[in-house]
Amino acid sequence: MRTNGYMIVYAYKGDLRHFLSKNFATLSWKPKLKILRSIISYLINIHNKGYIHRDLHSGNILLFSNDVRGGIEAHIYGLGCSKNSGEVYGSLPYIAPEVLLNEWYKKESDIYSFGVIMSEISTGRLPFDDEPHDKELRLKIINGLRPKFSPETPDCYIQLSTRCMDADPTKRPTADEIYKDIDTWWSNFDNEPIVAALGPLVTERARDRMLPLDIMPLLNKMNFLINKKGPNREINYFIKKSQLQWIPFDELKIIGEIGKGGFGTVYSATYKNRIVALKEFFGTQDRSTIFLDEVEANVKINVEIYGITCNMHTNEYMMVCRYADKGDLKHYLNKNFVALRWKPKLKILLSIISDLINIHTKGYIHRDLHSGNVLLFSDDVTGGIEARICDLGCSKKIDRSTICGEIFGVLPYIAPEVLLNKRYKKESDIYSLGVIMTEMSTGRLPFDDEPHDGELMLKIINGLRPKFAPGTPDCYIQLSNRCMYADPTKRPTIDEIYKDIDTWSWLSNFDKELIFLGKKDLEVRNKFLAADKIIPTLSFTPQCHPNAIYKSRLFTRSNSLRKCS
């Protein structure tokens, strides 16, 4: 027997229509883009489940206080019309012209409605609020009338919204294409010159005109490092094209050392009364490629690097980056694991996976992914935590990832095929993600109870994998184990991983409300809730073996294995 039901969840922030009416004057483009990103993500989910909304408008978008981040989360509601019935139903300004001509509702009809919502977010006004919603307006829409945009709306935004509202449904972008554009704009929002990013607040108009630029190819890398006291002509050219800035070292005040990695040291510093991070690279004179590769990768992948400077004391180049006020994932789990529930853990994982998707989409492989390379930031919009993958010094373009006798990284996170001297591929990053998933389950570093030597390398090659905490949901264990398959071709794609964890994250939102879910979804939800109750009972006294090393380092496979013979 099939049982249907519905849930009613209180929207603390009301609907988008009234939220814009009350808050538009103080709402900047960054949170507006994030709201749109949340809406289109939800619409993708509706379409993927085989539904068409058929009544999408700002009054059907509810805004909630996010329990994890303390910010705003947008959900699409009003799904009662989500089947074709031959009748035209909805709010006239949002109805696609083909529907007004009595054609079938299609996914493209929802895309049209989304384009109208984009115009509403641009102006803060309801579409066609200055004329009656009657047969005459219906004819005008059929004949091409569309809502207007505010004067300062970026051209790219207007163009996307106008495409969504194209009279020909076949010419409208897909929901995935829309998500990609909006996600790019939102991700690049803070990628502006250091003066604007770290100095006095810039005007809304100036910020809204900031658009991502394509990065020009790096010039001759040796010439890049000729003049360390200031930017030479080549550095200036690169900085301008990449929207970075040369920052004189004497304008930075170093607070202290944050930590050391495989390629350099990271410091915290102040610049114009703001805290920033400085990453200094070891031996930039002799190993300039590492420094320049990371600068190039950071800029292309839209990591928030603000500028370049040179340490006048060590004569080494430094990147000026966004400061991770919550530290890295490794230390965050160590400090907060007992109080951390699955709901925020899944949110963090979702953020990491989203960043890895971005890295792979831009044609890169990270090649050194571990919890120490995942930084956590206070989210300016939501007030919560945002995770970003860092330390791209070892990342390579997919077509440049080569086979060599040297392996670099943290041993427990390195894929077995890499330990067997095979080529790094995207699947190698997937393996590392699977190891991070075990760490999120246990709160312990992988293989922290044994030395990280040639013997452990052999064990990993022969199938040894990190364990999971008691009570960890079976679906989670299965996905993590699939990520850590010995055969790279059997590992799930990054999109498949995102889909599963996104579903679990969505289900974890319903920990208090009475709802009706499918049997399988209900079982998954209950398993994560049950796992939350077990976490406080776990014995959490991590003690690292003195030879367990969680700093990225160079391995020569033949030498490491010889120690075990």
C-alpha positions as CSV (number, residue, x, y, z in Angstrom):
1,M,0.0,0.0,0.0
2,R,1.3,3.4,-0.9
3,T,1.0,6.2,1.6
4,N,1.2,9.8,0.7
5,G,1.8,12.7,3.1
6,Y,3.2,16.1,3.5
7,M,5.1,18.1,5.9
8,I,4.8,21.7,7.1
9,V,8.0,23.3,8.3
10,Y,8.1,26.8,9.7
11,A,10.0,29.2,7.5
12,Y,11.6,31.6,10.0
13,K,12.6,34.1,7.3
14,G,9.3,34.0,5.4
15,D,9.1,33.8,1.6
16,L,11.5,35.4,-0.8
17,R,8.9,37.9,-2.0
18,H,8.5,39.5,1.5
19,F,12.1,39.0,2.4
20,L,13.2,41.2,-0.7
21,S,10.5,43.7,0.2
22,K,11.9,44.2,3.7
23,N,15.6,43.7,3.1
24,F,16.4,44.7,-0.5
25,A,18.0,48.1,0.3
26,T,20.7,46.5,2.5
27,L,21.1,43.3,0.4
28,S,24.3,43.1,-1.6
29,W,24.9,40.9,-4.6
30,K,26.8,38.2,-2.8
31,P,23.9,36.9,-0.6
32,K,21.5,37.4,-3.6
33,L,23.7,35.2,-5.7
34,K,23.9,32.6,-2.9
35,I,20.1,32.6,-2.6
36,L,19.7,32.1,-6.4
37,R,22.3,29.3,-6.2
38,S,20.3,27.6,-3.5
39,I,17.0,28.0,-5.6
40,I,18.5,26.6,-8.8
41,S,20.1,23.7,-6.9
42,Y,16.7,22.8,-5.5
43,L,15.1,23.1,-8.9
44,I,17.7,20.7,-10.3
45,N,16.7,18.2,-7.6
46,I,13.0,18.6,-8.5
47,H,13.7,18.0,-12.2
48,N,16.0,15.0,-11.5
49,K,13.2,13.4,-9.5
50,G,11.0,13.6,-12.7
51,Y,8.9,16.5,-11.6
52,I,8.0,19.9,-13.1
53,H,7.0,22.6,-10.6
54,R,4.6,24.5,-12.8
55,D,4.0,27.3,-10.3
56,L,7.4,28.7,-9.5
57,H,7.4,32.3,-8.1
58,S,9.0,34.2,-5.2
59,G,6.1,33.5,-3.0
60,N,6.8,29.8,-3.3
61,I,10.4,30.1,-2.2
62,L,10.7,29.9,1.6
63,L,13.7,31.0,3.5
64,F,14.9,29.2,6.6
65,S,17.4,29.8,9.3
66,N,20.2,27.3,8.7
67,D,20.7,25.2,11.9
68,V,24.4,24.6,11.1
69,R,25.6,27.9,9.7
70,G,23.1,30.3,11.3
71,G,22.4,31.9,7.9
72,I,19.6,31.5,5.3
73,E,18.6,28.5,3.3
74,A,16.1,28.6,0.4
75,H,13.7,25.8,-0.5
76,I,11.1,25.7,-3.2
77,Y,7.6,24.8,-2.1
78,G,4.1,24.8,-3.6
79,L,4.5,21.4,-5.3
80,G,0.8,20.7,-5.5
81,C,0.7,21.7,-9.2
82,S,3.7,19.6,-10.2
83,K,1.9,17.5,-12.7
84,N,0.4,18.4,-16.1
85,S,-3.3,18.7,-16.1
86,G,-4.1,20.7,-19.3
87,E,-5.0,23.8,-17.2
88,V,-3.0,27.0,-16.8
89,Y,-2.4,27.7,-13.2
90,G,0.0,30.1,-11.5
91,S,1.0,33.7,-11.0
92,L,0.7,35.4,-14.4
93,P,4.0,37.3,-14.6
94,Y,5.9,34.1,-13.9
95,I,4.1,31.9,-16.5
96,A,6.0,31.0,-19.6
97,P,4.5,32.3,-22.9
98,E,4.2,28.8,-24.4
99,V,2.0,27.8,-21.4
100,L,-0.1,30.8,-22.0
101,L,-0.6,29.5,-25.5
102,N,-1.9,26.2,-23.9
103,E,1.2,24.1,-24.7
104,W,2.4,21.5,-22.2
105,Y,4.4,22.5,-19.2
106,K,8.0,21.4,-19.5
107,K,11.2,21.8,-17.5
108,E,11.8,24.8,-19.7
109,S,8.7,26.4,-18.3
110,D,10.2,26.4,-14.8
111,I,13.4,27.9,-16.3
112,Y,11.3,30.8,-17.6
113,S,9.9,31.3,-14.1
114,F,13.4,31.3,-12.7
115,G,14.4,34.0,-15.1
116,V,11.6,36.2,-13.9
117,I,12.7,35.6,-10.3
118,M,16.2,36.7,-11.3
119,S,14.8,40.0,-12.5
120,E,12.9,40.4,-9.2
121,I,16.2,39.8,-7.3
122,S,17.8,42.5,-9.5
123,T,15.1,45.2,-8.9
124,G,13.6,44.2,-5.5
125,R,10.2,44.7,-7.2
126,L,7.5,42.2,-8.1
127,P,7.4,41.7,-11.9
128,F,4.8,43.9,-13.7
129,D,3.6,45.4,-10.4
130,D,2.6,48.6,-12.2
131,E,-0.2,47.2,-14.4
132,P,-3.2,44.9,-14.0
133,H,-2.7,41.2,-14.4
134,D,-5.3,40.6,-17.0
135,K,-5.8,39.3,-20.6
136,E,-3.9,42.3,-21.9
137,L,-0.8,41.5,-19.9
138,R,-1.1,37.9,-21.0
139,L,-1.0,39.0,-24.6
140,K,2.0,41.3,-23.9
141,I,3.9,38.4,-22.4
142,I,3.1,36.2,-25.4
143,N,4.3,39.0,-27.7
144,G,7.6,39.4,-25.9
145,L,7.2,41.7,-22.9
146,R,9.6,40.8,-20.1
147,P,10.4,42.3,-16.6
148,K,13.1,44.9,-16.4
149,F,16.4,45.0,-14.5
150,S,17.9,47.6,-12.2
151,P,20.4,50.0,-13.9
152,E,23.5,48.6,-12.2
153,T,22.8,44.9,-12.9
154,P,25.9,43.2,-14.4
155,D,25.5,42.5,-18.1
156,C,26.2,38.8,-17.7
157,Y,23.4,38.5,-15.2
158,I,20.9,40.2,-17.5
159,Q,22.0,38.0,-20.4
160,L,21.4,34.8,-18.4
161,S,18.0,35.9,-17.1
162,T,17.0,37.1,-20.6
163,R,18.0,33.7,-22.0
164,C,15.9,32.0,-19.3
165,M,12.9,34.1,-20.5
166,D,13.5,33.4,-24.2
167,A,10.2,32.9,-26.1
168,D,11.6,29.7,-27.6
169,P,11.8,27.1,-24.9
170,T,14.5,25.2,-26.8
171,K,16.8,28.2,-26.5
172,R,16.6,28.5,-22.8
173,P,19.6,27.3,-20.7
174,T,19.3,24.1,-18.7
175,A,19.2,24.2,-14.9
176,D,22.7,22.8,-14.8
177,E,24.0,25.5,-17.1
178,I,22.4,28.2,-14.9
179,Y,23.8,26.7,-11.8
180,K,27.3,26.6,-13.3
181,D,27.2,30.4,-14.2
182,I,25.7,31.5,-10.9
183,D,28.1,29.3,-8.9
184,T,31.0,30.8,-10.9
185,W,29.9,34.4,-10.2
186,W,29.3,33.7,-6.5
187,S,32.6,31.8,-6.1
188,N,34.5,34.7,-7.8
189,F,32.7,37.4,-5.9
190,D,35.6,38.1,-3.6
191,N,38.3,37.6,-6.2
192,E,39.1,41.3,-6.6
193,P,42.1,43.5,-6.1
194,I,43.6,43.4,-2.6
195,V,42.8,47.1,-2.0
196,A,39.1,46.5,-2.5
197,A,39.1,43.1,-0.7
198,L,41.1,44.0,2.4
199,G,40.9,47.8,2.5
200,P,38.0,50.1,3.2
201,L,34.6,48.8,2.1
202,V,34.0,49.5,-1.6
203,T,30.7,50.8,-2.9
204,E,28.0,48.4,-3.9
205,R,28.3,49.7,-7.5
206,A,32.0,49.0,-7.7
207,R,31.7,45.5,-6.2
208,D,28.8,44.5,-8.5
209,R,30.9,45.3,-11.6
210,M,33.6,42.9,-10.5
211,L,33.5,40.0,-13.0
212,P,35.9,37.0,-13.2
213,L,38.6,37.4,-15.9
214,D,40.4,34.6,-17.8
215,I,43.9,34.1,-16.5
216,M,46.6,34.7,-19.1
217,P,49.2,31.9,-19.4
218,L,52.1,32.3,-17.0
219,L,55.1,34.0,-18.6
220,N,58.7,32.8,-18.4
221,K,58.9,31.4,-14.8
222,M,62.5,32.3,-14.3
223,N,62.0,35.9,-15.3
224,F,59.1,36.0,-12.9
225,L,61.5,35.7,-9.9
226,I,64.3,38.0,-11.0
227,N,63.5,41.0,-8.8
228,K,62.4,40.1,-5.3
229,K,62.4,43.6,-3.9
230,G,59.4,44.5,-6.0
231,P,57.4,43.4,-9.0
232,N,59.2,43.5,-12.3
233,R,57.5,44.1,-15.6
234,E,56.5,40.4,-16.0
235,I,55.1,40.2,-12.4
236,N,53.1,43.4,-13.0
237,Y,51.7,42.0,-16.2
238,F,50.7,38.7,-14.5
239,I,49.2,40.4,-11.5
240,K,47.0,42.7,-13.6
241,K,45.7,39.9,-15.7
242,S,44.9,37.7,-12.7
243,Q,43.3,40.5,-10.6
244,L,46.0,40.2,-7.9
245,Q,48.2,42.9,-6.5
246,W,51.8,43.3,-5.4
247,I,51.8,44.0,-1.7
248,P,55.0,45.6,-0.2
249,F,56.2,43.5,2.6
250,D,56.6,46.4,5.0
251,E,52.8,46.9,4.9
252,L,52.3,43.5,6.4
253,K,52.7,42.8,10.1
254,I,53.3,39.2,10.9
255,I,51.5,37.9,14.0
256,G,52.9,34.4,14.1
257,E,53.5,31.0,12.5
258,I,50.3,29.0,11.8
259,G,52.1,25.8,10.5
260,K,54.4,24.2,8.1
261,G,53.6,22.1,5.0
262,G,55.6,20.3,2.4
263,F,56.4,23.3,0.4
264,G,56.6,26.2,2.9
265,T,55.4,27.9,6.1
266,V,52.1,29.7,6.7
267,Y,51.9,32.8,8.9
268,S,49.0,35.0,10.0
269,A,49.5,38.7,9.5
270,T,47.6,41.9,9.5
271,Y,47.1,44.1,6.5
272,K,45.2,47.4,6.8
273,N,43.6,46.2,10.1
274,R,42.5,42.9,8.5
275,I,43.9,39.4,9.3
276,V,45.3,37.6,6.3
277,A,47.4,34.4,5.8
278,L,50.9,34.5,4.2
279,K,52.2,31.4,2.6
280,E,56.0,31.4,2.2
281,F,57.6,28.9,-0.2
282,F,60.8,27.2,0.5
283,G,63.6,27.8,-2.0
284,T,61.7,29.8,-4.6
285,Q,65.0,30.7,-6.3
286,D,65.8,27.0,-6.9
287,R,62.2,25.6,-7.0
288,S,60.3,28.4,-8.7
289,T,58.0,26.0,-10.5
290,I,56.3,24.9,-7.2
291,F,55.5,28.5,-6.2
292,L,54.3,29.5,-9.7
293,D,52.3,26.3,-10.1
294,E,50.4,27.0,-6.9
295,V,49.8,30.7,-7.8
296,E,48.5,29.7,-11.2
297,A,46.3,26.9,-9.8
298,N,44.9,29.1,-7.0
299,V,43.9,31.8,-9.4
300,K,42.4,29.5,-12.0
301,I,40.5,27.5,-9.4
302,N,39.2,30.7,-7.8
303,V,40.8,30.2,-4.4
304,E,40.9,33.5,-2.5
305,I,44.5,34.6,-3.1
306,Y,44.7,38.4,-2.9
307,G,48.3,39.2,-3.9
308,I,52.0,38.4,-3.9
309,T,54.7,39.8,-1.7
310,C,58.3,39.0,-0.9
311,N,59.7,38.3,2.6
312,M,62.5,40.9,3.0
313,H,64.1,38.8,5.7
314,T,64.3,35.5,3.8
315,N,64.1,36.8,0.3
316,E,61.3,34.2,-0.5
317,Y,58.1,34.8,-2.3
318,M,54.8,34.7,-0.4
319,M,51.1,34.5,-1.3
320,V,48.7,36.7,0.6
321,C,45.5,34.7,1.1
322,R,42.2,34.6,3.0
323,Y,42.8,33.7,6.6
324,A,41.2,30.5,7.8
325,D,39.9,31.6,11.2
326,K,38.6,28.1,12.0
327,G,41.8,26.3,11.1
328,D,42.1,23.1,9.2
329,L,39.8,20.1,9.3
330,K,42.4,17.9,11.0
331,H,42.6,20.1,14.1
332,Y,38.9,21.1,14.0
333,L,37.9,17.4,14.3
334,N,40.4,16.9,17.1
335,K,38.9,19.8,19.1
336,N,35.2,19.4,18.3
337,F,34.5,15.8,17.4
338,V,32.7,14.8,20.5
339,A,30.2,17.6,20.1
340,L,30.0,17.3,16.3
341,R,26.9,15.6,14.9
342,W,26.4,14.1,11.5
343,K,24.3,17.0,10.1
344,P,27.2,19.5,10.2
345,K,29.7,16.8,9.2
346,L,27.8,16.0,6.1
347,K,27.6,19.7,5.3
348,I,31.4,20.0,5.6
349,L,31.9,17.0,3.4
350,L,29.5,18.4,0.8
351,S,31.5,21.6,0.8
352,I,34.8,19.7,0.3
353,I,33.3,17.6,-2.5
354,S,31.9,20.8,-4.2
355,D,35.4,22.3,-4.1
356,L,37.0,19.1,-5.5
357,I,34.4,19.1,-8.3
358,N,35.6,22.7,-9.1
359,I,39.2,21.5,-9.2
360,H,38.5,18.6,-11.5
361,T,36.2,20.7,-13.7
362,K,39.1,23.2,-14.2
363,G,41.2,20.4,-15.4
364,Y,43.4,19.8,-12.3
365,I,44.1,16.9,-10.0
366,H,45.0,17.8,-6.4
367,R,47.4,15.0,-5.8
368,D,47.9,15.8,-2.0
369,L,44.4,15.8,-0.5
370,H,44.1,15.2,3.2
371,S,42.4,16.8,6.2
372,G,45.3,19.2,6.9
373,N,44.7,20.7,3.4
374,V,41.1,21.4,4.0
375,L,40.7,24.9,5.6
376,L,37.6,26.1,7.4
377,F,36.4,29.7,7.3
378,S,33.6,31.7,8.9
379,D,31.0,32.2,6.2
380,D,30.4,36.0,5.9
381,V,26.9,35.4,4.5
382,T,25.5,32.6,6.7
383,G,27.6,33.0,9.8
384,G,28.6,29.3,9.6
385,I,31.6,27.4,8.4
386,E,32.8,27.1,4.8
387,A,35.4,24.4,3.8
388,R,37.9,25.0,1.0
389,I,40.7,22.7,-0.3
390,C,44.1,24.4,-0.2
391,D,47.7,23.7,-0.8
392,L,47.6,23.3,-4.6
393,G,51.3,23.3,-5.0
394,C,51.3,19.6,-5.9
395,S,48.3,19.9,-8.2
396,K,48.8,19.3,-11.9
397,K,46.8,19.7,-15.0
398,I,45.3,16.4,-16.0
399,D,47.3,16.2,-19.2
400,R,50.5,17.1,-17.3
401,S,50.2,14.5,-14.6
402,T,53.2,12.2,-15.2
403,I,54.6,9.0,-13.9
404,C,57.8,9.2,-11.8
405,G,59.6,7.4,-9.1
406,E,58.8,10.1,-6.6
407,I,55.6,10.2,-4.6
408,F,54.6,13.2,-2.5
409,G,51.9,13.4,0.1
410,V,50.7,12.0,3.4
411,L,51.0,8.2,3.2
412,P,47.6,7.1,4.6
413,Y,45.8,9.3,2.0
414,I,47.8,8.2,-1.0
415,A,46.0,5.8,-3.4
416,P,47.5,2.3,-3.8
417,E,48.0,2.7,-7.6
418,V,50.1,5.8,-6.9
419,L,52.2,3.8,-4.4
420,L,52.6,1.3,-7.3
421,N,54.1,4.2,-9.3
422,K,51.1,4.6,-11.6
423,R,49.8,7.9,-12.9
424,Y,47.9,10.2,-10.7
425,K,44.3,10.5,-11.9
426,K,41.0,12.0,-10.7
427,E,40.3,8.7,-9.1
428,S,43.4,9.1,-6.9
429,D,41.8,12.2,-5.4
430,I,38.6,10.2,-4.9
431,Y,40.6,7.6,-2.8
432,S,41.9,10.5,-0.6
433,L,38.4,11.7,-0.1
434,G,37.3,8.3,1.0
435,V,40.0,8.3,3.7
436,I,38.8,11.8,4.8
437,M,35.3,10.2,5.1
438,T,36.7,7.6,7.6
439,E,38.3,10.4,9.5
440,M,35.0,12.2,9.7
441,S,33.5,9.0,11.1
442,T,36.0,8.3,13.8
443,G,37.5,11.7,14.6
444,R,40.9,10.1,14.4
445,L,43.7,10.4,11.9
446,P,44.0,7.4,9.6
447,F,46.6,4.8,10.8
448,D,47.6,7.0,13.8
449,D,48.6,3.9,15.8
450,E,51.4,2.7,13.6
451,P,54.5,4.1,11.8
452,H,54.1,5.6,8.4
453,D,56.9,3.6,6.7
454,G,57.4,1.1,3.9
455,E,55.5,-1.6,5.9
456,L,52.4,0.5,6.0
457,M,52.9,1.3,2.3
458,L,52.8,-2.5,1.6
459,K,49.7,-3.0,3.8
460,I,47.8,-0.2,1.9
461,I,48.8,-1.8,-1.5
462,N,47.6,-5.1,-0.2
463,G,44.2,-3.8,0.9
464,L,44.5,-2.3,4.4
465,R,42.0,0.6,4.9
466,P,41.1,2.9,7.8
467,K,38.3,1.8,10.1
468,F,35.0,3.5,10.9
469,A,33.4,4.4,14.2
470,P,30.8,2.0,15.7
471,G,27.3,3.1,14.6
472,T,28.4,4.7,11.4
473,P,25.5,4.3,8.9
474,D,26.1,1.4,6.5
475,C,25.4,3.6,3.4
476,Y,28.2,5.9,4.5
477,I,30.6,3.1,5.1
478,Q,29.8,1.6,1.7
479,L,30.4,4.8,-0.1
480,S,33.7,5.5,1.6
481,N,34.8,1.9,0.9
482,R,33.9,2.3,-2.8
483,C,36.0,5.5,-2.9
484,M,38.9,3.5,-1.5
485,Y,38.6,0.5,-3.9
486,A,42.0,-0.8,-5.0
487,D,40.8,-0.7,-8.6
488,P,40.5,3.0,-9.6
489,T,37.9,2.2,-12.3
490,K,35.5,0.9,-9.6
491,R,35.5,4.1,-7.6
492,P,32.5,6.4,-7.8
493,T,32.7,9.6,-9.7
494,I,32.8,12.9,-7.7
495,D,29.3,13.7,-9.0
496,E,28.0,10.4,-7.7
497,I,29.5,11.0,-4.3
498,Y,28.0,14.5,-4.2
499,K,24.6,13.2,-5.1
500,D,24.6,10.6,-2.3
501,I,25.9,12.9,0.4
502,D,23.6,15.7,-0.7
503,T,20.7,13.4,-0.2
504,W,21.8,12.3,3.2
505,S,22.4,16.0,4.2
506,W,18.9,16.8,3.0
507,L,17.4,14.0,5.1
508,S,19.4,15.0,8.1
509,N,17.6,18.3,8.2
510,F,14.5,16.6,9.4
511,D,15.5,15.7,13.0
512,K,12.6,17.3,14.8
513,E,9.7,17.7,12.4
514,L,7.1,15.0,11.8
515,I,7.4,14.1,8.2
516,F,6.5,11.3,5.8
517,L,9.4,9.8,3.8
518,G,9.9,6.8,1.7
519,K,10.9,3.7,3.6
520,K,14.5,3.7,2.4
521,D,14.9,7.4,3.1
522,L,13.4,7.1,6.5
523,E,15.8,4.2,7.3
524,V,18.8,6.3,6.2
525,R,17.7,9.3,8.2
526,N,17.1,7.2,11.4
527,K,20.6,5.6,11.1
528,F,22.3,9.0,11.0
529,L,20.2,10.1,14.0
530,A,21.1,6.9,15.9
531,A,24.8,7.5,15.0
532,D,24.6,10.9,16.7
533,K,23.6,9.3,19.9
534,I,26.6,7.0,19.8
535,I,29.2,9.7,19.2
536,P,29.3,11.0,22.9
537,T,29.9,7.4,24.1
538,L,32.9,6.8,21.9
539,S,36.3,6.6,23.5
540,F,38.1,9.6,21.9
541,T,41.7,9.7,23.1
542,P,43.8,9.9,19.9
543,Q,47.4,9.0,20.5
544,C,49.7,9.2,17.5
545,H,52.6,6.8,17.0
546,P,55.8,8.8,17.1
547,N,56.5,7.8,13.5
548,A,53.0,8.6,12.2
549,I,53.7,11.6,10.0
550,Y,50.9,13.8,8.8
551,K,53.0,16.3,7.0
552,S,53.3,16.1,3.2
553,R,56.7,14.6,2.3
554,L,58.5,13.0,-0.5
555,F,58.6,9.2,-0.9
556,T,60.9,7.2,-3.1
557,R,58.9,4.0,-3.5
558,S,61.8,1.7,-4.1
559,N,63.7,2.9,-1.1
560,S,60.7,2.8,1.2
561,L,59.8,-0.8,0.2
562,R,63.4,-1.9,0.6
563,K,63.2,-1.1,4.3
564,C,60.6,-3.9,4.7
565,S,62.5,-6.6,2.9
